[in-house]
Amino acid sequence: MVRTIAKDHDHKRAQILGAAARLFAEEGYDRASMIQIAQACGISKANIYHYYDGKEALLFDVLDSYLSQLSSRICGLDLHGLPPRDRLQRLLTEVLLAYEGADHQHKVQLNAMSALPEGQQAHLRAYQRDMVHCLMAVIRDAAPERLRQDRQRLRSVTMSVFGMLNWHYMWNPGADSPARKDYAGLVTALTLEGVTGL
């Protein structure tokens, strides 16, 4: 007999993903257990296996859900009609706003993705690559001609910008939306003008 999907399936799945992301981030993927995740959700260990057949499948879904939504949000941003500098600041702002409330998922991405099989890692890296290409295109449009012609240097600048965004939570934990928007302006100025632009 085929099991029917419960009415609250999507809600329960989101609850499991949130609890798993928190525990993987705080305890470490290796130390966090399915029992701990089930307890954090207020469900039985047997019940959690209705959703995921193991911890690896859960880790993949945490990261796939997070990165697919992040990539869609960033790469789907409508920047048409904006001058190059404003496009860059708008994109950087969107990245930081998308990171808001996702510190656990972000830490899991940094620290646990390597625990997945190579095929799954490649799938997840494709989302990352799409976001890098989106940001690189926006930086290229705002950059001086000499940088536009040097793809390796342009990529280095792009990865440096992502580095500034990705580690923002470390020195500004709990930053609210206005603080994130302000930091996006600072990174835009640093990227286009260097410290003399501040």
N, C-alpha and C positions, 0 to 999 in steps of 0.2 A: 504494500500500500504506500502510495506517495504521500509524504508528509506535506501538509499545507503550511504556507508561510504565515507566521503570526502577524496580527495587525500592527504590532509595535516593533516589527523586525528591524526597520531602518533606525528607529530611535534606540533600540537596544544595541544594534551594531555600532552606532555612533558613540554610545556610552562605553562600550568595550574598547573601541579605538582610543578614546580619550584617556581612559584608565591605563591602558597599555602604554600609551605615549608617556604618561606621567611616570609610571613605574620604570619603564625602560630608561628614561632620562635620569631619574633620581637614584635608582638602584643599580643601573647598568643592565644591559640586555642579558648578559650571562647569568646574573644573580636573580633577576625578576622571574617569578614562576607563574604558571597558568592559575595556580591556586590563589596567589596574591591578587592577580587581575580579577578573577571571579569574585573574591571577597570584596574588592574595591567597588565592584559593580552591584554587589548584593545579590549575586546569583550563585548557583552551585557550579562546581568544576564540570560536572556532566553537562550542564546547560551551556557552558561556554563552548564546548565541543560541538554543539549544534551549529555554531557560527564558524569556528575555525578548527582545523584538524591538528593544529599544533602551534607552538610559539613562533616558528619560522613563518608560517602562513600569516600569522597575526602581524609580525614585524613588517612583512611585505605590504600588507594592506594599510598599515599605519603610514608607511612612506609613500605608497602609490596614491592613496587618497590625498595626502598632503601635497605632494609634488604635482599631481595632475591638476588640482584646483589652483595651486600657486602659478603654474605655468599658464593655464587658461586665463587667469586674471591679469597676469603681467603682459603676456603676448597678445591678449585680446583687447588691450587698452586702446581706445580711439585717440590718437594723437594728431589727427589731420587738422590742418589749419593753424597749428601752433608754430611759432618760430623755434629754431633748433634748440636754443638754451631752455626755453619753456618746456619743450618736449622732454628734454633730459630731466629737468627738475620734476616734472609730472610723473615720469616713469619711476624715478628714485623714490618719490613720495609714495607711490602705489606699492612698491616693494616693501617699504618700511611699514606701511599700514597693513599689508598682507601678513607681515611677520607678527603683528600685534596679537598677543594671546596664543601664539604658536611656539613659544620658547621650548616646550617639551619636544614637539615634533622636530624642531630645528636641531636640538641636541642629539636626538636619535639619528637624524640624517647624518650628522657629523661623526657620531661615535659608533653606530651600529650597522650601517649599510653594508660594511664589509663582511658581516656575518651571513649575508645572503648568497645563494649560488650566483655564479658569474652571469648567467642569463638574466636573472632578475635584476642584478646590479646594472647591467647594460640597459635594460628597460627603463630604470629609474634615471640613469645618467642621460638618457635621451631628453627627459624633461629639463634637466639642468642645462644641457646643451642648447635647447630651444631658447631658454631664458638668456643665456649668454649671447646668443646670436641677436636676440631682440635688443638687448642693451648695447651691444657692439654697434649695431646699425644706427642707433640714436646718438651714440657718442661720435661715430664717424661723421654724421651730418653736422654736428656742432664743432668738430675739430678743425684745426688749420689743415691746409692742403698737404703739408709734408707728413702729417700723421695719417691722413686718409690713404696715402700711398704705401704706408709701411704696415702691412697686416699683422706682423708679429708684434710690433710695438703697440698697435691698436688693441690687440688681444691682451697684452700685458696691462694696459691702462684699464681695460674692461674688467679683468680679473681683480685688479687692485681696488676698483670701485666696489665690486661685489664683496671684497674682503672688508672694506669699511662698513658696508651695510650688514654683512653677516655677523660681525662681532659687536655690533652696536649694543646688543642686549647685555653684553658682559660689563660694560662700564656705565650703562644707563638702564638698569633693570626697572621694569614697571613704567617705562616711558609712555606717556599718553599720546593721543593723536597730535595735539599741537607741538609737542616736543619732537615727534617723529618728522613732522612737516618742516620744522625748523632745521633739524639735522639734515634732511634732504637738501635744503638750500645751501647748507654749509658744504656738503659733499659736491654739489653742483659747482660751487665757486672754486673749491679746491681742484676739481677735475679740469675746469676750463681755464682757470687763472692762476692756480697755485696760491701759496700763502699771501702773495702780494695782492690778490683779489679780495682778501678778507679785511 
